[in-house]
Amino acid sequence: MQKQILHVDVNNAFLSWTAIEMLKQGYNKDIREVPSVIGGDESKRSGIVLAKSPKAKIFGITTGETLYQARMKCPNLEVYPMNYKLYKQSSEKLYQLLLQYTDKIERFSIDECFLDMTNSLMGKTLLEKGIEINKRVKEELGFTVNVGVAHNKLLAKMASDFKKPDRVHTLFEEEIPTKMWPLPISELLMLGRKTIPKLYNMRIKTIGDLAKTDKQLLIKKFGKHGLMMWEYANGIDKSEVQYKFEKPKGIGNSTTLPEDIREIEKLEEVLLVLTEQVTYRLRKYALLANVVNVQLRTKDFEDKSHQRKLPEATSSTKIIYAEAKDLLHEMYKQGTPIRLIGMRVDNLIEKDELQLSLFGNENNEKQEKIDKVVDELKQKYGYNSITRAGKLHSENKIKLKDI
């Protein structure tokens, strides 16, 4: 099966996260909109620029140069200190959002992650998932990300480094000659500073030049590194997304709607799609939920949520959807324009922990068998191969493919 990989990279992470926190604290200026940097102690010549705003970049300020040099370029430059605690918290918020899409996440650094979406597309294309993540991060977390969309980690990383900020770029195999090969050789990952001059001396100046160079010649001159360079230049990367699996404490999903919705019947249809995705993952991890939560956000960005404890821990789509639907009716005021709807389940336990009653529950056992058959069909023939009756006519009312 062809891998489906996303690379999510926060734009100007340290500065963006600082700006958001300052705005929350009542600061009357967005430091992303003025010449500003995140750096060390400016009184010391050793203090360097760790992140810069787009306006600072216009002055020629670069990451890694001293604050003294940056101040020479822009006398009105605003300098703000590091806040590792804030960055760690912001990174965790991003990670928790990404966990709604897949548990196979490699934290490549504090501000970038690889996602293996191979078995987690839920009926969508990889590009649609990338666009959805880009949009949700901006609307729910307040900062922007670039998302690279590809079939391996190398190409996904290269794609996310294309034009910034707030972009989604693809780099599929057929796009390598037009999107990657014209780039200067210095743009290729894993090339050290000492290697680039040697390639220049061989008249290799672009990634395309390297891709078309005889592989054996590169191996002879650079050894194993020469083979890796040639493979990377040709878009070849067999490395896996390195993730540490931990069973989640809660599972949720939400969607920003393609248009504001005012009819509760349409909201019910979206809620059913979200519930199917959440309960599918519950059963995949052999977990049961004790609590259901439904969230709504209006077009004016007012948030409201209700939750309820289930009578019995379950992973049944039918039971959890019934509870979620009741919560929706409790909290929704007919006619209110809704922009986002979400649902999640919490207080999860291992399936084996459930204390079954002496005689069991025939209805629950029947529903569990139905869910198991549905899951197996989805795994074998694709997530959209089978759908519930409540969704059959929904495509005429709502673009479910956008959810």
N, C-alpha and C positions, 0 to 999 in steps of 0.2 A: 504494500500500500504506500502511495506517495505521501511523504510527510507534509504536514501543513503547519508552518512555523510563522509566528509573529514576533517582532522585536519592538518593544515599547520603550521609548526614550524620552524622559522629561526635558522640556526645553528650558534652558537656563535654570536648572533645578534649585540651586541654593538661593539665587536671587528671587525667583518666582515664589518659593515657599516663604521666604522672608517677607515679601511684599504682601502676600495673602494674610499672614499673621498680623502684620502691622495695620492693615485695613480693618481686620476684625477688632483690633484694639482701639480703633477710632482715629488712626492716623489719616490726615486729610489729603494724602498724596499717594499715588501708586508709583513706587520707585522703579517699576518697569518702564514707566513713560518718561523718565528723565535720565541723564547720564549718571549712572550709579554702578557700583561694584560691591561685591562681597570680598573682604580681604582680612589680613591679619592686622597687627599693630602698625599704624601708619607712622608712628614716631620712630620706628626701627626701619632702617634701609632694607632689611631682609624681608619685610612684609610684602607679600605678593598678591596679585589679583587671582581669586579663585572662581569668580563668576562675574559676568558683565551684562548690562542691559543692552538692548539693541541701539539705544541712543549713544551709549558709551562706545560701542563698536564703530560708530560713524567717525569718532575721533581717532580711530586706529588703535584703540586699547585692546590688548590681547590677553587671554588667560595665561597666567604663568609669569608675566612681567612684574616688576616691582611696582608697588604703589607709588613710589617716588617718580618712576618713569611715566606712569599713568597720569599723575597729577601734572606733570610737565606738558602732556598732550592736552589735558582738559583741566584748567584751573578750578572750575566750578564743580568738579567731580564730587559726588556724594559717596562716602565710604561707610559700609555697615559691617558689623562684626559677624563672625561665624556663630552658628547656634546648632550644634550637633544634635542636641535633644530634639529640637524642632524638625530637623531634617529626617531623623530616624522616625519620628511620628508621622510625618508626611509620606515617607516611603512606605510605611506600614499601611496607611490608608489606601495607597495605590495598590499594594499587594492584595489587600482584602477585597478590593473591587475586582481585580484580575482573577481572584479565586472563584468568582461567580462564573467564570468561563471555562477554567480547567484547573486541575490540581497539579498539572505538570508544568511548573514554573521554575525557571532558573534565575535567581537574583544575580545578575551579572555584575552589578554595582549598586550603590544606594539609589541611583536614579534611572536604572534600566533593567529590563527583564526580558528573557526569552520565554515564549509560551508555545508548548507543543499542543496544537489544536487538532491533531490528526483524528482523534475519536470524539471530538467535542464540538463539532460544527452545528449540530442540532438542525440540520436541514438548510443551513445557510452556506454561502460561499465564504472562503477565507477573507476575501476583500470586504465583504459585508460585515464580518465580525470586526475587522480592523477599523472600519469606519465607525461602527457602533462604539467601540472602546474609545476611540479618539473623541467622539462626541460626548460620551458619558463622563469622562475624566474632566473635560472642560466645564460641563454643566453642574456636575455633582461635587467636584473637588476644587474647582476654581483655577487650576493651572492647565497648561497645554502640553501635549505630547506629540512626538512624531511616531508613526507606526510603520514599520517595514513589513511587507507581506511577501513571503517567498516559500520555497520548498526545502530550504535548509537554513541553518543558522547564519552561515556566511552571507548569503544573499539577503536575508532579512535584515542583518546588521548594516550591510552596505546600503540597502534601500532606505532605512531610517535616517541615514546620514545625508541623503539627498536634500534638496531645498527645505529650509526651515523658516519659521516655526509652524506648528499646528498643521502638519500635513500627513497624509497617508500615501505611501509610495509602494508600488509593486516592483519586484525584480524577479520575474520568472525566467526560466532557461532561455526561452525564445527572445527575451528582451536584453540579454547580456550584450550582444554586439552593438546595440544602439544606446543602451543606458550606461553600461559599465566600461566597455572597452575604450571609449574615447577619453576616459578620465586619466589624469596623470598617474604615473606609477606610484607616487607617494600616497595616493588615496586607498591603495589596496591594504587590507588588514595584514598584520603580522610582518610587515617589512620594517626592519630597523634602519636607523640613520646611516649606519655604515654600509648597508646593502644597497641603498638607492644610488649613491655615486658609482658603485661598481656596475650597476645596470645601465646607468647613463653612458659609461665608457663602452658598453656593448651596444650602444645606440638603441637601448630599450627605454623609451620615455613614457609610453602609455601602457595601461593594463592590456590593451589589445596587442601591443608589440610583444609583451611578455607571453600572452596566451598563444601567439603564433610562433614563438621561439622553440627550437628543437628541444624536447624534453630531456634527452640524454645529455645535451650540452650543458643544460642547467644543473643536472645531477652531478656531472663531472666537475663543475666549477664550485657548486655550493653544497653538494652532498644531499642529505635528506631534505634540507631546507629548500633546495632547488626544486625538488619534486613537489613539495608543498606549495611553493610559489606558483608553479605551473598549474597545479590543480586549482588553487584559489583564483588565478586569473581566468580559468575556464569555468568558474562557478561550481567546482566540485568540492563538497564538504560532507563527510559522512558522520560527523560528530553528533552525539545525542544531546538533547536538552537535559542537563544534570539537575535533577530535582530531588528533594527529600519529602517523601509522602508522609503526611500526617492527617489522620482522619479529622474532618472539620468539626468544630463545635456548633456551627450553624451553617445552613445552606440557603442561599437566596438568589433572586434574580429580579431585575427591574428593567424597564424600557422607557426611553423618552419617545413619546408617540409622534408619528409623522405629521399629525395635525391634532389640535385640541379636540377632545371628545366631551360631549355633554350628555350622551345617552347611556344610562347604566347598563343597558343590554350589550352595548359595544364594549364597555369596560369589563363586563363578565367574560366576553370572548377572549380579551387579552389576558385576563386573569387565569383563564383555563390554560392558555398556552404556557404562561409562566409556571403554573402549578405542575403541568406535565413535565417541564424541564427540571424543576426542583425535585419532584418525587422520583423521577428517573435516576437522578444522581443519588438520592437517598438509598434506593434499592441497589444501585451499583456498589455502594460502600457497605451494604448490609447494616444500615442504620435505621432507627425509628425516631420519629419526632414527637415531642410532648407539647410544643407550643407553635402556634401559627400566628404570623404577623402580616398585616397588609398596610402598605404605604401609598398615599396619594400626594401629588404635588400639583397645585393649580398653575394657571398661566402666569399668575403673579408671584410664583415661587413660594407660596405658603404650603408648608408640609403638615400632614396629618397622618397619624398611624394608630391602628387598634390591634391588640393582640388578645389571644385567648388560649387557655390551657385545654388540651384535648382530653376527653374522658379516658383515653387509653393511648399509649404510644403506638404510632402507626406509620407506615410508608405508603398507604393506600391513596392513590390519586383521587378516587371518588370521595373518600372521607375528608381528606385535607381540603379538597376544592369546595366541598359543601360548607366547611367551617370558614374558609376564606371568603366565600360568596356572602355568607351571613355578615361577616365583618365589613365587607364592602357596603352592604345595604345599611348597616348601622351608621357608618361614617359619611356616606356620600349624600350631599344635598342636590337633588335633581336640578339640572340646568347649569351646574358649576362647571366651567371649562377645565378639563384635566389635561396636564401636559405629560406627567409621568405617573406610572403605576408600578408598584413592586410588591413582591411577597417573599417571605422567608420563613424557615422553620428553625426552631432552636430547642435547647435542652435535649440534645440528641443522645441516644443510648445505643449500644450494640444490640443487634437483633436477638442475640443469645441471652441478653439480660432480661428480656421480657418474661414476666411471671404469668404463664398461661393459666387460665381458670381451669378448674377440675374437669369440666366437660368441654372446654374449648368454645369457640364461636364459629358456627357454621357459615354465617354470612361473611365474616372476616376471612375465613379460609378460602371461600369461593372467590372473593375479590382479590386476594393475594395470588391465586392461580391465574386470574384474568390478567393482572398486572404483569405477571411473569411471562405469559405468552406474548403480550404486547411488547415488552422489553426485548424478548428474543427475536421477534419479527423486525423490530427497529434495528437491532444489531446486525441482523443477517441481510436485510434488504434496504437499509437506510432509514434515517430518523423519520422522514416524512412518508414512509411506505404505508403506515397505518395511522389513522387519526380518529378522534372521538366524535360522536354524533353532534356534540355541541359546537364543533368547529366546521361542519360540512358546508354551511352557507355563509361563513364569516368572510370569505375572501371578497365577496361583493360589497361588504360593509367597511372592511378595514384591510389595509395592506399588511397582512400578517408576515409577509416576507421581510418587512422592515423592522420587525420586532425582535 
